[in-house]
Amino acid sequence: MVATDGVTGAGRALVVTDLVKSFAGVTVLHSVNLGVRAGSVVGLIGENGAGKSTTSSIIAGIQQPDSGLMTIDGVAYAPASPADALASGVALIHQEIRTVPHLSIAENIFLGRLPRAGLRVDRDAMVEQAREVLRKLGIDIDPRRPVRGLSIAMQQSIEIAKAITRNPRYVIFDEPSASLTNQETDRVLHQISVLREHGAGIIYISHRLEEVRTISDEIVCMRDGNVVATWQSGDVPQRELVRAMVGRDFVFGHEAPAPASPEVVLEVHDLSRKGVFDGIDFTVAKGEILGIAGLVGAGRTEVVRAIAGVDKADGGAVTVEGRKIRLRNPGHALKAGIVMVPEDRKQQGLNLTLDSSRNIVSPWERILRVRGIVTKGWINRIAEDSRTAFDIRGSLDRPVVRLSGGNQQKVLLAKWLVRQPKVLILDEPTRGVDVGAKMSIYAIIRDYAARGVAVILVSSELEEVLGLAHRVLVMSGGRQIAVLPRDEATSETVMSLAVPQTIA
């Protein structure tokens, strides 16, 4: 591990020199030096708040630096907007989804540059070109269908396809695999390899260190707005990467969960929703963590949304502590003791304009206002208790949009755990958070299970499911394939069951 000096040699490269950026008087980037050569991949790692996204936003023209220089292939580069960056051959694939729901997949891919035949849009050409780029990504879907209703993983793939069609010289991937399964991530990594072979320079930002080690020609680590280390290959022990990220030795691993009670809390019987899932049948005991595994599109999120009253099931029954629940809306589920932490914290879970305190108490104010006990003091007390319990860092009075991804996720967890539920559903609880925040969230999940809460965990990270769960329910094609005890739930067994038999 050595200090980095950035890319300063001759040849085609995107080079950042002495980049400085402050917000409200707080310096978030301190003389950052970074470079990526054409035809190579630089992995950029660091905890949430390290400065990775700020750096990428400046390179992509979204934000302007206070000082510093950038060059592309030896020519000065100072984009005033994302359009300027794209015109210079620099594309950013965002961590957050930016598709337009009511437009088709093809229209989203070519948004702002629809192919034309004379004065009209050449829709046949647009659809065919979209189909071709999706095929390269390994995606079999009709590009004419609307984006609305597609999974986050599929929308992320559309964002990647959009960038690829621009034939950029340099591409920044900001957490592209945060919502993808291992199989889908492999497709993204393959596509990055193709881009590299065609001469594109890639900056790959990810908390998934194994991906970074696999794809990178060089790895750069940031901490507290500084570049603290660089390695000249991806062949670096994970422990060394983590140590550089957090500034200390860090034990990364899972421990077997405490034994669950035999007392059943949640029972789901023959739950179905036409065209989405069918025949879902399982129980979750007091203190048990039930993992739900499967490829994106298997119906995992759709099943838990039905249990939480977000979507209406067509058939079947859900009971809590032996009492059948009528789930017409999330409020009914909440009264029955079922809470769900959704997968998309920014679109479904948090009000980004409100501060942490208001976000945390928002689901409970209506219930408590009836009793006349909602006061500013109560709000502050609940928020401070949550800060301590969930290790939320940063001011609780700041809008949550200004918090790091890890702290936003902790605020989202705190929001639904003001009161201890009977059933806690977690959909992608560590999506887009760093290794330190992951360990904190794992500890929270185990703690609530130890208190007797029945936990359902949906995650695209198979290691996460296998490490935390007492049992694993495997889904494929909207159907429940098996429920495996912990000692039988290996990665090989789960994946062999999750892959549809028609393509196995």
N, C-alpha and C positions, 0 to 999 in steps of 0.2 A: 504494500500500500504506500503510495507516494503522493505528495501534493501535486495538483494538476496545474499546468501552465496554459491549458487550452490548445487548440490546433493553430499552429503558427507557420507550418511548412508550406511549400509551394503546392500548386495543384488546385483542383476544384474542391471547394469546401465552403460551408456556412460557418462563420466564426463570430463569436460574441466576446467582446473585450471590455473588462472593467464596468460591467453593468451595475447600476445603482438605482434602487427604487424605494420610495417611501410613501406611506399612506398615513394621513393625519399626524405627521411628525414622527411616525415610527418607521424606521428603516427595515425593510423586509428583504432587500437584496444588497449585499455588501461586496462590491467589486467582483461580480461573477464573471469568470472566464470559462467558455465552453465552445467546443467546435465539433462539427461532424463532417467527415470527408465524403465526397460522392462515392456511392457504392459501398457504404459501410453503415453499421448500426451502432449507435451509442445508447446504452441503457442508462436512464437517469433515475436514480433512486433517492429515497429520503422519507422521513415521516411526514404526515400531514402538517402543513405549516412550514415546511423546510424551505419553500420558495420555488418548487418545481413548476407549479402551474403559473405563477407570476412570470417566471422566466419564459415559459412557452408562450404565454399571452403576449409578451413584448415581441418575441420573435415573429409571431403571427399577426402583429399589427393591431391587436385588440387594446393594448395599453401602451403608453409611451414611457420610456425610461427617463429618470431624472438626469442621468449622465451615462456615458459609455458609448462604444462604437460597435457596429455590426457590418460585416462584409459578406457578399456572396461571390464566390469565385474571384476574389480580389477586388471587387467593385463595391463601393459604399452602398449600404442597404439601410434605409430608415423608413419603414412602412408607416404611413399615417392611418391606415385602416386595414382590415382583413382583405379588402379588395386589392389594395396595393400589394399586400403580401402574395396573394394568389397570382397577380400579374407578374410578380418576380419569381414565381415558381415555388412558393412556400405554402403548404397546406397544413392545417391543423384539424385533426380528428378529435373532437371534444369527448371528454368523459361524460358530460351531460348530453342527453338526446335533444336534438334540435330539428326534428322532422315536423312537417305540417300534416296533422292527422287527416284532414278531409281530402288531401291530394293523393294521387296514386303513388305507388312505389317509384315508377318511372318518372313521374313529374317531380318527386322529391329528389331523385338522383340528378336530374337536369334542371333543377330550380334556378331560374335567372338566366338560363342559356338554353332554352328549349330549341331543338333542331327545327329548322323551317324549310318549307318548300314554297318559295315565293313569299306571299304575305301570310300564309297560314302555317300553323304548327304541323310538322310532319310527325304525326303520332305513331305511324307504323315504324318509322326509323327510330324514334325515341324508345319505343317498346322493345325493338330488336336489340338496340345497343344496351339497354338496361338488362335485358335477358342475358346478353353475352357477359357483361361484367359480373352479374350475379352468379353465372355459371362458373366463372373463374374463382369465385369465392366459395364454391361448393354449395350454393343455395338454390334449391329447386322450389320456386314460388312464382306465381303469375305476377309480372310487374304491373299489370293493369289494376290490381286490387288496391283499395285504399289502405293507407298506413294505419288508420284508426283500428284498434283492436289487436294489433300485432304485439308480440312480446317485446320487452326491452332489448333482449338479445337480438331479435330480428331487426329492430330499429337501429341498433348499433351497427349491424352489418350493412344497412342501407347507408349510414353515414360514411362507412369505409368505402363502399362502392362509389358514393358521390365524389370522394376525394380522388380515388383512383382514376376516374374518367377525365380528370383534369391533367393527367400525365405530369405531375409535379416533379421538380428537381429535388426538393427536400420535403419530407413529411414528418410531422410531429404526431405521434400516437399518444394521447393522454388517457391512460387507463382504458384501453379499448376492450380488454377482456374482463372488466370488473363484473359484468353480468352474464358472462358466457360460461358454458360447460367446458370441460377439458377438450372434448372433441371439437367444439366450435373454436376454441382458442387455438388448437393445432392448425385449423384452417387459416386463421388470421396470421399466425406465425409463418405459415407456408407462403401466404400472399406477400408478407414483408420480405421474405427471401427472394421472391420473384421481382419485387420492386428493386431490391438491392442488386440483383443480377442485371437489371436494366439500367443501373447507374444512379439510382436515387439514393440520397443520403437520408437516413432515418434516425430520429430521436424517439426512443421508446420509453415512456414513463409508465411504471407499474409497481404496485406493492407486491405482486407475485414474483418473488425473487427467483424462483426456478425458471420462469419464463425469461426473465432478464438474462440469466446465466446461459440459457439455451440459445438465444437469438443474437446476443450482443458481441461485437468485435471489441468494444471498449465499454467499461462501466464507470459512471461518474456518480458520486454521492454528495448530496447537499444536506446541510444541517444548519438550522437557524439563519437561513439566508446566505450561507457561505458554501462554496465548494470545498469540501474537506478531504476528499480522496478521489483517486482515479486508479483504475486497473486497466492494463493494456490488452486484456482478453476477458472472455466471459468465464474462464476456468478459475473461479474464485470460490472458496468454501462459503456456504451460506452464513455460517456463524461470523465470518469476517465481515461480510456485508452488513449484517444486523448490528455488529459492534460499531461500525462506522456510522450507521444511521442514528443510533440512540446514544452513542458516546460511552457505552459501557458494555460489559458482557451481558448477554441476554439468553435465557433458557427458553427455547421455542419447542413446544411439544404439547401433547395431550395426555391427560390422565384419565383413567377409567372413572366413569361417574359413580356416585354413591348408589347403592341398591335402592330400587324404587319400592313403594308400598304395593301390596296386591290389590288395594282398594281402587276400583275403576272410577275415574272422574268423568271422562268424556267417552261416549260411545257413538260411533258413526255407522249407520246401517244402510247398506244398499243405496248410497247417495248417488244421484245422477243428474246430469244436465245435458239435454239433447245436443248431440254433435260436439260436445266438449269433453265430458268424462262420464263413466258409467260403472256401476257395481263397486263403489268404494265402500269398504267395510273394515273397520278397525276400532280398537279401543286405546285409550291412553290412561295410565294409572297415576295415582298421586305420587309426585316426585319423579315421574318418568320423563325422559326426553325421547320423543319419537322423531327420528329423522325421515324426511321424505326426499328420495333421490330419483333422478331421471334426467333425460336430456331435455333441453329447452323445447317446449311444445308438447311435453308429455302430459301436461294438465296439472302439474303440482300447484302452481299459484292459483289456478282456477278452483281447485278443490278447497284450499284454505280460505279463499275469498267467500265461497259459499258457506263454509262453517262459521265465518265471522259475520255473515249477514250482508256482505257487500254486494254479492250477486245472488240471485234467487235460484235455488235448485229446483228441478222439475219433479224429483222423486226421492224417496228415502227419508231417513229420520236422524236427528241429532239429539242426544240426551246428555244432560249435565247432572251428575250425581243422581241418576235414575229418573230425572224429570225431562220429558220431551219438550224441546224448545222450538217455538215457531219463529224462524229467522226471516222476518220481512225486511229488516234493515239493521245496520250496525248497532243502533241503539238497543234493539232487543237482545243482541248478543252481549252487549256491555252489561245490561241488567242481569243476564244469566251468569255473568262472571267470565265471559270470553273476550279477550282483547287481542288485537292483531297489530303487529308492527309491520307496515307495508314495505315492499322492496324498493320503491322509489321515494326516498325521503324528501326530495325537492318538489316533486309533482303531487305526491299523494300524502306525505306525512307531515310536512312542516309549512308554516306560513313564513316565508323568508323575510318579509318586511317587519315582522314582530320580533321582539326580543325573546331571549330564552325563557324568561319567567312566564311571559304570556303564553308561549307555545306549550310549556309544561302543564299549565293549569287549564288550558282551553277545553279539554274534553269533560272536565269536572265542574266547571262553573255553573252550568245550567242545573245540574243535580243539586249542587250545594246552595245555589241562590234561592231555591225554594225554601230552604231552611234558614235563609237570612244570615248566613255566616261568611259570605265572601267579602273580605276586606283586603286593602293593600297589604296590611300586615300578614294576613293569611297567605296571600300570594307570595310575598317575599320569603316567608318561612318555608313554604313548600319548595320554592326554588332553591333556597340555600340547603335544605335537607337533600334535595336531588343532586346539587353540585357535589356534596360530600359523598353521597352514596354511589354516584356514577362517575366520579372523578372528572367532572366537566371543567375544562380550563378556559379562561377568558372571562370577560365581564358578562354577567347575566343580563345587563342592560343594553348590550349591543344587539342589533338585528342579527339573527342567526346566519344570514347570508355571509356575514363577515367571519364566521367561525370556520375552522378546518373541517374537512369531511368527517374525521374521527369524532370531533366534538359535536358536530351536527347529529351524528348517529347516536351519541350518548344522550343528547337532548331528546331525540325521538323515543329512545327507550324509556327515559325518565317520564316523558309525557304519558305513556300508557301504563306506567307502573307507580303512579301516585298512590293508587290503592292496589293491594295484592290481589291479582285475579285468581280464579280457579283454573282457567286454561289460558296459556300464553302462546300465541302463534307468532313465530318469527320468520319472515320471508326475506331471505338474503340479508341477515343482520350485520354482516361485515363487508358488504359491497363497498368498494372504493375507500377502505380505511387502511392505515398502516399497521405494521406488525405489533407495535405497542398497544394501539387501540384495540386490535383483535384480541390480544391476551386479556385486556380489561373486560371486553364484552363476553368472552368465554367464561370469565370468572363470574360475571353477573348472571349468565344463563345457568351455570352450575349452582349458584347461590339460591336462585328462585326455585330450582328443582329440589334442592335440599330443604327448602321451606315447605315443600309439599305441593307446589304448583305443577300441573300437568303441562308439559311443554311440547309443542310441535315445531320442528326446525326444518325449514326449506332452504337449501343452499346449493348453488352450482359448483361449489368447491367440495368435491367428494371427500377429501381428507377431513374437512370440517365436520361433515355428517358422521363419518366413521369414528372420528375422535371424540365427539360429544354424546352420541346417541346410545341409549340402551338397546333400541331396536331400530331397524331401517325398513321403511316401506318403499318398495321400488315400483315406479310407474313407467309405462310406455304406451304411447298412443292413446292417452285418455283412460287407460285401464290399470287397475292394481294388479301387478304381476306376482308379488310375493312380499311377505313381511319376515325379515330375517333377524334372528337374535344377534347380539353384538359379536359373539365368537364366530359366527358364520358370515358376517357381513364384511368380506374382503373387497378391495377395489375391483379385482378380476370378476368376482361373483356378481357384484352389483352391476357392473358395466355390461356383462354378458346378458343380464336380464333386462337392462334398460334399453339396449339397442333393439329396435323392431326386428322381428325374426325374418322379415322379407329381405332385409339388407345385411343380416348378420353374416 
